[in-house]
């Protein structure tokens, strides 16, 4: 679709937004949100006719791009048939969505509890783990993000937690492996893995294994920097959980449904958790939906004991119809395979080639359509391009880089000293090359801050 400029409408949309919309994670008077006129496939555009290749996939959820006609049609058909119904009833769209998800989850994660998004999926997974074990504590990693609700944000391991950290949420944090910025003085992935597992088990020992209900990890951390865990790490965590009777929760809210070139990132590591959270890509974000995939053992806990939790819109028919259509589209159109192929054949090689020419790139890492560039001031010292949790003038280098990317026609996902390359999983090779060329030009701006 060719964008048709309509600046007067855009100005009205912007004025109403600024007058009445309260934006998340923002100082309200310091933001300038773009007024979006439309979107299709891998692109969106504003009211001035500027078109952007979306290298963010919304918030890493439009895994099949914007306005896929089959999913739009499914939502319309469901709305004409049954717009909504309470979660205590069996509804066709809900049942079919659960069946399709359970077919793709690893191991015996065959029961699906639907939520409205990822954060409440994490909330309920943690509640299930505590009730199943009768234990109070949850262990989570630094460099993690699990959502913005009260429990989920307290489990989170990045600065978005700080303002809401109650210090009474029963959360214990530990360092997960990340060789580029190792906390274990490791020199190889093998050392990083072994030392991270030793650190985790030691932390459990000093906390008291009988007090720990669950360990929660993003299978591949997302906004924290797309740090692919080393071989053997997640299997090692699985063994530790089994040893101490701890519930293992994998958060696949961002990594699931094709993002890593597999239906779930857990498949990359041949590991099955006890609980797995999902959202975002389950229906490409067309209608809010999330959930928890539950193992047989935990499901049995609530076979004759009521689970004390629920949501008014759990398994909403419109959202579930969108999920059914999305999953079927992904299977029919080879979207997961496309993400895997283009990740290994196009994105990975191109980003590594950029790293050879741009001194601001400290490390390239990723898989599928899930990549990050670590930006640095100095490759030798690995000093980040901007300080941890930088804002204002301290964040100027990243702000300049982001502005250059937008001017070049891509909408970047920048977070702290990283830029992520996370386009839709059904992006074409031509679109990718267009975006990577724009990224190349924008990195020249980041290079200007290298010491």
N, C-alpha and C positions, 0 to 999 in steps of 0.2 A: 504494500500500500504506500502511495506517495503522500507524505505529510502535506496538508494544506494549511498555510499560515492563517492564524486568526488571533492576532495579538490582543484585540479588545476583549474577547472571551477569556484569553489567558490572564489578562490583568484582573478581570472580575473573579476568576477562580482564585488567584493569588491573594486578592484583597479579602475574600471570605475566609480563606485559610488563616491568614494572619490575624483576622479579627476573632476567630472562634475555635480553631483547632489547636489543641495542646499536644505538642509532639513529644515522643518518647526520647529518652537519653539526651535531652537538649536544654540549653539555656534559651528560653523562648524568644528573647529579643535579639539574640545573636545569630539566628539561623536565617537562611534565605532559600526555602525549599523550591525546587523547580516545579512549575506547573506542567503536568504531563497531559498531553492531548490524546494519546493513543499508543498502542503497542501491538506488535505482531511478530511471531517467531522469535528471533534473537534480538530484535530492535524495539526501541520506543522513541517517541519524539515529543517535542514541546510545541507550544502554540505559535512559536516564531518559525516553525518549519525545520528546526535543527533535529537531526536524527542521530541516535546514539546506539552503538552496539553494546548490549548489556553484558559486561564482564562480571556482573554481580549475581545474575539470575534472581533479581529481586533482592531478597535476603537469602540467597542460596536455596531457592525453592522452586523456581520455574524450570524444573528439569526437562520439560518438554516444550519450553518456550511459552510465549504469550498467545492466547486466543486459538489454541488448537481446535479446529472445527469439530472433531469428534467429541471432545470433552465439553465444549460449549453446547453441542446438541444434546448430550446426555443430561446436562443440568437442566436444559429447557424441557426435555421430555419428563424428567423426574418432577419438575415443578408443576407441569400440567397434570401429572398423575397423583402425586402425594408430596406436598411441599415439606411437611414436617410431621413427626409423630414421636410420642414419648419413648424414652429408652427402655422401658420395661416390656415392650412388645417386640415380637419378631417381625421385621420389615425386610422385604426382599433386597433392597439396595444395601442395607446394613449387613445382612447375612452373607451376601455375595462378596462384599468388600472384605469381610473377615476371612472368608474362605480363600480368596485370592492372596491376601497377605500371608496367611498361615502356610499356604503352599510354598512360599518363597523364604520364609524365615528358617534359620538353621535349627537342626535338632528337633526337639519336641516342643518348640514354642508355638503351640497350636491353639491357644486361647487368646483372644484379642479383646482388650478393654479399650474402648474408644474415648478419647478426650477431645478438647477443642484445639489443642496445639501442643508444642513440645514442652513448655514449662510445666503445664499441669500433668503431662505424661510423666515427667520426672517426679513431681510431687506424689503421684499415685504409686509409682514404682517403689519409691522410698517407703511409703506407708505400707505397702504390701510386704516389703522385706522386713520391716520392723515387726509387723504382726506375725509374720511367718516364723521369725526367729525368737521373738520375745526380747530382743536386744535393742539398746537405744542409739548406738553410734553409727554414723555413716562416714566412710573415708572417701575423699576425693582429691584430685590432683591440683596442684598449682598449674598455671597455664591451662585453664579449662573454662568452659562456659556451659551452663546447664539451664539457663532461663531466668526470667525476671520476676517471678512470683516469690513470695517470702522464703519458702524452703529452698526453692531452686537457686535463687540468687545467693543464699548463704552457702550452698554447696559449691557454687562457682568459685574458681580460683584466679580471677582476674580483677582489675580495679573497679569494675562495675559493681562488685560486691560491697566495697568499703562503706558506702553511705548507709547501707541497710544491714550491715553485719551486726547481729544481735549478740554474738559470742555465747549464745545459749541454744544454738540450734542442733547441738549434738554432732557437729561436724569436725572431723580430724583430717588435716591435709598432709599430703606427702608429695615428693618430687617424682614425677614420671620421667621416663628416659627422653632425652633430647641432646644428642651428641654435640651439635653445633654450639650449644650453650650448656654443656654438661655441668651438673652439680656434683658429679662423682669423680672428677679428674680423669675421666676415661679418654682413651686414645682411639678406641675401635668400637664399632657397634656391639661386638660381643662383650667387651668390658662394660659398656654402658648398660646393656641388658642385664648382665649378671649383677652388677652393683645396684641397679635400680630395684631389682627383685629382692636383693638382700636388705636394702633400705626399707622396702615396704614391709617385709616380714619382721624386721626388727621393730618398726613402728607399731605393728600389731602386737608384738610381744609386750612392749612397754605400755600400750593402751589397755591391754587385757583382752585376749581373743574372745572371751565370753561376753564382752560388752559390745562387740562390733557386729552390727546387723548386715551391713552391705559395703562393698567397694563399688563405686561408680566411676566409669571412665568413658570418655568419648573414644570410640573405636579408632578413629583418626580425628584428633582435635581440629576444630574448624577455625573459628575466629581467633583462637590462640596462636594459629600459625601453621596449620596443616603439617604437623609433625608425625610422619609415618613411624609407628612403633617398630623397633628392631625385631628381627625374626626371633621368635621364642618368647617375647615378653608377655603377650596376652595369654599364651598357653601357660606361662609360668604363673600369672595372676590366677588363672583358672585353678591350677594345682594348689595354690595357697588358699584360695577360697574353700576348696574341697577339704583341705587339711583341717581347717578351723571351723567348718560349718557356716561360712559367711556367704551371703547371697552376692553373686556377681552380676552387676547391672552394666550393660553396654548402652550408651547413649548414641543412637544412630539418627537423631533428629536431622542433622545436616548431612551426614555421610551416607545415609540410606537411599534406596531406590535409584540406583544407577550412578550416583555421583562419583564413585570410585572405580567404575567399570565392572562392578558386580552388583547384584540386587542389594546386598548388604555388605558393608565393609568387613564384617566378621568372616565372610566367605574367603577373603584374602588371606586370613590367618588360620583358617580351619579351627575356629573356636566357637563354642556355643555358650552363651551366658544363661543365667537363670531368668533374667528379665531383660527385655530390650525395648527401649523407647524409640518412637518414630514420629514424624510429622512432615512438614515441608513438602518433599518430593512425592509423598504418597498420592497426592492429587495435583501436584504442581502448584499448590497454593491457591487454586481457583476458588475454593470454599474452605474456611478454616477446619482442619482436622488433624488429630494426632492420636497416639495410642500407646499401649503397653502390650507387647507380646509376652505371654506368660508360659513358663514351663509346666509340665505335668505335676511336679511335686508341689509347686506353689499353688497351682490351681486347686489341687486336692485339699489344701489347707482350708479353702473356702467352699468346699463341696457341701458341707452341712453346717457351716458357720458363716453367717452373713458377712460379706465384705462391707465395712462401714465407710463407704465412699461412693460418690457418683456425681454426675453433672446433668443439668437439665437437657443439654443438647448433645449428650453422648451418642455418637453414631448418627448424627443428623442425616436424614435421607438425601438432601442435596449434596452434602459433602461426600457421603458414601457413594453416591452415583458418580460423582466426579472421580473418586478413587478407582472405582471399577473401570471407568472409561480410560483413565490415565494408565493403569496397569496393563490393560489390554492393548492400548496404543503402544506402550513401551515394548511389549512382547511382539506385536505384529510388525512394528517398524524397526526392530533391532536397536532400540535406543541405548540399552546397556552395552551392547557390543560396540556401538558407535563411539561411546565415551571411552571404552577401553582402547579401541584402535587409534583414535585420534590423540588420546593421551600419550600413548607410547610412540606413535609414528610422527606426530606433528608437534604437539605442545611441548613435551619433554625435550626433544632435540632442539626446538627453536629457542626455548628458554635457556638451555645450556649454552647455545651459541650466543645469545644475548649476554650471558654472564662472562663470556670471553672478551667481550668488547666494552662492557660497562663496568667500571670500577666500583660503582655504587651497589652492585649485586654481590652480597656476601655468600649466599647459598640459594640454590634452586632445589625445591623438593615438592613431591606430589605424585599423583596417580589418577588415571581417568580424567575427569574434568574437575580436578580438585588440586590446585597448585598454588604455591606461594613463592614469592621472591623476598628474601631477607635483605633489606637495604641497610647499608653501613656507611659510616664516614671513613673507615679505615679497614681494609681487608685483613691486614696483619693482626691488628688488635681486636678486630670484630666489634669495634665500638658502633652501636646502633646509629642510624642516621638521625634519629631524634631520641631523647631520653625516654625512659619507661613512663608511660601515661602522660606524655607531653601534651600541653595545651597552649593556646595563644601563640606568642612569638617563638616559643621553644619548639612548636610544631610546624614552623614555617617551611622547612624543607619538604615535608610530606604534603603540606597544603599546596605548595608550588607544583609538586609532581602531579597531584590529583587534578589541579586546574589544567595543566598541560595535557593530561590524558583526555579530559573532557573536550578541550579545544580541538583535539585530534579526532574526536568522534567516537571515543569509547567511554563508558561509564565505569570507573574503576572501583574496586573494593579495597579500600585502604584501612588499615588498622594498626595503630602504633607505628612501628618501623617496617611494616610489611605491606606489600600489595599482593592481592590474591587474583588468580586467574580462574574464574569459576563461571564460565558461560553455560547456557543450557546444554544438557547432555545430548541433544539432537542437533547441535550446531553443525554447520557444514564446514568442510575443509577450507573453502573460499572465505567464509566468514571469519574463521579462526585466523587465517593469514592476514586478512584486513586488520583485525584487532591487534595481532602481534606486531604488525608494522607500526600502528599507532602507539603501542606500548614502547616500542623501540625508540620512537621520537621523544616520548615523554621522559624516558629514562635519562636522556641527555640533560634534562633539567636537574634530576637527582645527582648526576655526576658532578654538577657544578658545586655541590656541597662537600665533595670528597676531599679529605685532607691529604 
